[in-house]
Amino acid sequence: MSDSVKDKVIGIIAEQAVLEPSDVKPEQSLEDLGIDSLGLVESIFAIEEAFDIQVPFNANEPTESDFDISSVDAIVRAVEALVADQKG
């Protein structure tokens, strides 16, 4: 998919981690970047707003979610899929 989705997602994650986007690597987890559960929820809200999508994520049970948050790259792929589904 387009680099713009990837760039936006990385920008949002970098902002939450108080890092430069260039310091965020695809294989890193949010935990690696120092993003806690509150930061994760804020990131999800920012992603939903930026892309006008609904992220299927339950903050109370993140491991039960269909939205893969295991790494930056997984989040990018999940957002790309949601954006593609929305355009339909």
Residue pairs with C-beta under 8 A, 6 or more apart in sequence:
1 80
1 83
1 84
5 51
5 76
5 79
5 80
5 83
6 76
6 80
7 21
8 50
8 51
9 47
9 72
9 75
9 76
9 79
10 21
10 24
10 72
10 76
11 21
12 43
12 46
12 47
12 50
13 24
13 30
13 33
13 35
13 43
13 72
13 75
14 20
14 21
14 23
14 24
15 46
16 33
16 35
16 39
16 40
16 42
16 43
16 46
17 24
17 30
17 33
17 34
17 35
17 39
18 34
19 33
24 33
24 72
25 72
26 71
26 72
26 73
26 76
27 71
27 72
27 73
28 71
28 72
29 69
29 70
29 71
29 72
30 39
30 40
30 43
30 69
30 72
33 72
35 43
37 59
37 62
40 59
40 62
40 69
41 59
44 55
44 57
44 59
44 67
47 53
47 55
47 75
47 79
48 54
48 55
51 79
51 82
51 83
51 86
52 86
53 79
53 82
53 83
53 86
54 82
55 67
55 78
55 79
55 82
56 65
56 66
56 67
57 65
57 67
57 69
58 64
58 65
62 69
67 75
67 78
68 74
68 75
68 77
68 78
69 75
69 78
